[in-house]
């Protein structure tokens, strides 16, 4: 456990020092700061425009950071040959993979926490009468985005043990886009009783294998307050359980592949 924590701390420090991530983070923060000026571009209420835009910025920036941060973790260690220094110590390969992943998630959490704090500050300035309950409802969106990005980081980590960073970037980005945009479509196809059996089986297989990122986009109930989630606690526990199982499966796959790879 100490080896995993040590690798995770080192990874967090390296991530914070990377200029590319800081640039991406600053771009996201800049969009959050200028978000109030976009109210004049829409006839919708200022609340809906502000929240939908800022949550979208947090999600998009978080996805880019999660992918960029994770795709280089293992390939860079192999290229710089620092992995030999690490593995020659009493550190197993599975500890190395887990330490890198937890470090990436920790750095991602810090960056998303900063953006969430700025989001709440901007909203409080725009809506001075907002209560803490309202701010808590808004903060719920980034919390589930963080879980979503933790799954995405596990996807990129799994690909990183056998793919180059460039290939991994497009693979992970493609999985995120498909899992976000088309996962509900595959779910509807799988539940459609009028479709042929092979089509339903294919849709079910795709929906099961690909991570369902779309279910973590809970900003619609926040923006459109008429939409409610029944049995919220059970729903959220299910989302967390799904993330834990999916991340565990991806990390186990990454460990098995990396354990058999020559470095």
C-alpha positions as CSV (number, residue, x, y, z in Angstrom):
1,X,0.0,0.0,0.0
2,X,2.9,2.4,0.8
3,X,4.3,1.8,-2.7
4,X,1.0,2.6,-4.3
5,X,0.6,5.8,-2.3
6,X,4.2,6.9,-3.0
7,X,3.7,6.4,-6.8
8,X,0.4,8.2,-6.6
9,X,1.9,11.2,-4.8
10,X,4.7,11.4,-7.3
11,X,2.2,11.2,-10.2
12,X,0.1,14.1,-8.7
13,X,3.2,16.3,-8.4
14,X,4.3,15.5,-12.0
15,X,0.8,16.3,-13.3
16,X,0.6,19.6,-11.5
17,X,3.9,20.6,-13.0
18,X,3.0,19.7,-16.6
19,X,2.4,22.9,-18.5
20,X,0.0,21.3,-21.0
21,X,-2.4,20.5,-18.2
22,X,-2.1,23.9,-16.7
23,X,-2.9,25.5,-20.0
24,X,-6.0,23.3,-20.4
25,X,-7.0,24.1,-16.9
26,X,-6.6,27.9,-17.4
27,X,-8.6,27.7,-20.6
28,X,-11.4,26.0,-18.7
29,X,-11.2,28.6,-15.9
30,X,-11.2,31.4,-18.4
31,X,-14.5,30.1,-20.0
32,X,-16.0,29.9,-16.5
33,X,-15.1,33.5,-15.7
34,X,-16.5,34.9,-19.0
35,X,-19.6,32.7,-18.8
36,X,-21.9,35.4,-17.3
37,X,-21.4,37.5,-20.5
38,X,-23.1,34.8,-22.5
39,X,-26.5,35.5,-21.0
40,X,-27.2,38.1,-23.7
41,X,-26.8,35.5,-26.4
42,X,-29.9,33.5,-25.4
43,X,-33.5,34.2,-24.6
44,X,-33.5,31.5,-22.0
45,X,-33.3,32.4,-18.3
46,X,-29.9,33.5,-17.0
47,X,-29.9,30.6,-14.6
48,X,-30.2,27.9,-17.3
49,X,-27.7,29.5,-19.6
50,X,-25.1,30.0,-16.9
51,X,-25.4,26.5,-15.4
52,X,-25.6,24.7,-18.7
53,X,-22.6,26.5,-20.2
54,X,-20.4,26.2,-17.1
55,X,-21.2,22.6,-16.5
56,X,-20.4,21.8,-20.1
57,X,-17.1,23.6,-19.8
58,X,-16.2,21.6,-16.7
59,X,-17.2,18.3,-18.3
60,X,-15.3,19.0,-21.6
61,X,-12.2,20.3,-19.8
62,X,-12.3,17.4,-17.4
63,X,-12.4,14.9,-20.3
64,X,-9.5,16.5,-22.0
65,X,-7.4,16.6,-18.8
66,X,-8.3,13.0,-18.0
67,X,-7.2,11.7,-21.4
68,X,-4.1,13.9,-21.7
69,X,-3.0,13.2,-18.2
70,X,-3.4,9.4,-18.4
71,X,-2.2,8.5,-21.9
72,X,1.4,9.5,-21.2
73,X,1.8,8.0,-17.7
74,X,3.2,4.6,-18.6
75,X,4.7,5.3,-22.1
76,X,6.7,8.2,-20.7
77,X,8.1,6.0,-17.9
78,X,9.1,3.4,-20.4
79,X,10.6,5.9,-22.8
80,X,12.6,7.6,-20.2
81,X,13.6,4.2,-18.7
82,X,12.7,5.5,-15.2
83,X,10.4,2.4,-14.9
84,X,13.4,0.2,-14.4
85,X,14.4,2.3,-11.4
86,X,11.0,1.9,-10.0
87,X,10.5,-1.8,-10.7
88,X,14.0,-2.7,-9.4
89,X,12.7,-1.7,-6.0
90,X,10.2,-3.8,-4.0
91,X,7.4,-2.6,-6.2
92,X,5.2,-5.0,-8.2
93,X,3.8,-4.1,-11.6
94,X,0.3,-4.1,-10.3
95,X,1.3,-1.6,-7.7
96,X,2.9,0.6,-10.3
97,X,-0.3,0.6,-12.5
98,X,-2.6,1.3,-9.5
99,X,-0.3,4.0,-8.2
100,X,-0.2,5.8,-11.6
101,X,-4.0,5.5,-11.9
102,X,-4.8,6.8,-8.4
103,X,-2.3,9.6,-8.9
104,X,-3.9,10.6,-12.2
105,X,-7.4,10.6,-10.5
106,X,-6.1,12.6,-7.6
107,X,-4.7,15.3,-9.9
108,X,-7.9,15.3,-11.9
109,X,-9.9,15.7,-8.8
110,X,-7.8,18.7,-7.7
111,X,-8.3,20.4,-11.0
112,X,-12.0,19.7,-11.2
113,X,-12.4,20.9,-7.6
114,X,-10.8,24.2,-8.6
115,X,-13.2,24.6,-11.6
116,X,-16.2,23.7,-9.4
117,X,-15.2,26.3,-6.8
118,X,-15.0,29.0,-9.6
119,X,-18.3,27.8,-10.9
120,X,-20.0,28.3,-7.6
121,X,-18.3,31.7,-7.1
122,X,-19.5,32.9,-10.5
123,X,-23.0,31.7,-9.9
124,X,-23.1,33.3,-6.4
125,X,-22.1,36.6,-8.0
126,X,-24.7,36.3,-10.7
127,X,-27.4,35.0,-8.3
128,X,-26.7,36.7,-4.9
129,X,-29.9,35.3,-3.4
130,X,-28.9,31.7,-4.1
131,X,-29.1,29.5,-1.0
132,X,-26.6,26.8,0.0
133,X,-29.1,24.2,-1.0
134,X,-29.1,25.6,-4.5
135,X,-25.3,25.7,-4.6
136,X,-25.3,22.1,-3.4
137,X,-27.6,21.0,-6.2
138,X,-25.2,22.7,-8.7
139,X,-22.1,21.1,-7.2
140,X,-23.7,17.7,-7.6
141,X,-23.1,17.9,-11.4
142,X,-19.3,18.2,-11.2
143,X,-19.2,15.4,-8.6
144,X,-20.7,13.0,-11.0
145,X,-18.5,14.4,-13.8
146,X,-15.5,13.4,-11.6
147,X,-16.8,9.9,-11.4
148,X,-17.4,9.9,-15.2
149,X,-13.8,11.1,-15.8
150,X,-12.4,8.5,-13.4
151,X,-13.9,5.9,-15.7
152,X,-12.5,7.6,-18.7
153,X,-9.0,7.7,-17.0
154,X,-9.3,4.0,-16.4
155,X,-10.1,3.5,-20.1
156,X,-7.0,5.5,-21.1
157,X,-4.9,3.7,-18.6
158,X,-5.9,0.3,-20.0
159,X,-5.1,1.4,-23.5
160,X,-1.8,3.0,-22.4
161,X,-0.2,-0.4,-21.5
162,X,-0.2,-1.4,-25.2
163,X,-0.9,1.7,-27.4
164,X,1.1,4.8,-28.1
165,X,-0.1,8.1,-26.6
166,X,-1.4,9.4,-29.9
167,X,-3.3,6.2,-30.7
168,X,-4.5,6.1,-27.1
169,X,-5.8,9.7,-27.3
170,X,-8.1,9.0,-30.2
171,X,-9.1,5.6,-28.9
172,X,-10.1,7.0,-25.5
173,X,-11.7,10.1,-27.0
174,X,-13.7,7.8,-29.3
175,X,-14.9,5.6,-26.5
176,X,-15.9,8.7,-24.5
177,X,-17.9,10.2,-27.5
178,X,-19.6,6.9,-28.2
179,X,-20.4,6.2,-24.6
180,X,-21.8,9.7,-24.1
181,X,-23.7,10.3,-27.4
182,X,-24.8,6.8,-28.5
183,X,-25.1,4.8,-25.3
184,X,-28.7,5.8,-24.8
185,X,-29.4,4.8,-28.4
186,X,-27.9,1.3,-27.9
187,X,-29.9,0.9,-24.7
188,X,-33.1,1.8,-26.5
189,X,-32.3,-0.7,-29.3
190,X,-31.5,-3.4,-26.7
191,X,-34.9,-2.8,-25.1
192,X,-36.9,-2.6,-28.3
193,X,-39.1,-5.7,-28.6
194,X,-39.8,-5.1,-32.3
195,X,-36.2,-5.5,-33.5
196,X,-34.7,-8.8,-34.8
197,X,-32.9,-10.9,-32.3
198,X,-29.3,-10.5,-33.8
199,X,-29.8,-6.7,-33.8
200,X,-30.9,-6.7,-30.2
201,X,-28.0,-9.0,-29.2
202,X,-25.5,-6.7,-31.0
203,X,-27.0,-3.6,-29.3
204,X,-26.9,-5.3,-25.9
205,X,-23.3,-6.4,-26.4
206,X,-22.2,-2.9,-27.4
207,X,-24.1,-1.3,-24.5
208,X,-22.6,-3.7,-22.0
209,X,-19.0,-3.5,-23.2
210,X,-18.8,0.2,-23.8
211,X,-18.9,2.4,-20.6
212,X,-22.2,4.3,-20.3
213,X,-20.9,7.8,-19.7
214,X,-24.3,9.3,-20.6
215,X,-25.9,8.2,-17.3
216,X,-23.6,10.6,-15.4
217,X,-24.9,13.7,-17.2
218,X,-27.2,14.7,-14.5
219,X,-27.2,18.4,-15.3
220,X,-30.6,18.3,-17.1
221,X,-32.5,17.9,-13.8
222,X,-30.4,20.7,-12.4
223,X,-31.2,23.0,-15.4
224,X,-34.7,21.9,-15.9
225,X,-36.0,21.8,-12.4
226,X,-39.3,20.2,-13.5
227,X,-37.4,17.0,-14.2
228,X,-36.8,14.8,-11.2
229,X,-35.0,11.5,-10.5
230,X,-37.1,9.0,-8.6
231,X,-35.3,7.2,-5.8
232,X,-32.3,9.5,-6.0
233,X,-30.2,7.7,-3.3
234,X,-30.7,4.3,-5.0
235,X,-30.0,5.8,-8.4
236,X,-26.7,7.5,-7.2
237,X,-25.6,4.4,-5.4
238,X,-26.1,2.4,-8.6
239,X,-24.1,4.9,-10.6
240,X,-21.2,4.7,-8.1
241,X,-21.4,0.9,-8.0
242,X,-21.3,0.8,-11.8
243,X,-18.2,3.1,-11.9
244,X,-16.4,1.0,-9.3
245,X,-17.0,-2.3,-11.1
246,X,-16.1,-0.9,-14.5
247,X,-12.9,0.8,-13.2
248,X,-11.9,-2.4,-11.4
249,X,-12.4,-4.4,-14.6
250,X,-10.4,-2.0,-16.7
251,X,-7.5,-1.8,-14.1
252,X,-7.4,-5.6,-13.8
253,X,-7.2,-5.8,-17.6
254,X,-4.4,-3.2,-17.7
255,X,-2.5,-5.1,-14.9
256,X,-2.7,-8.4,-16.7
257,X,-1.6,-6.9,-20.0
258,X,1.2,-4.9,-18.5
259,X,2.4,-7.9,-16.4
260,X,3.0,-9.9,-19.6
261,X,4.6,-7.0,-21.5
262,X,8.4,-6.7,-21.9
263,X,9.6,-3.2,-20.9
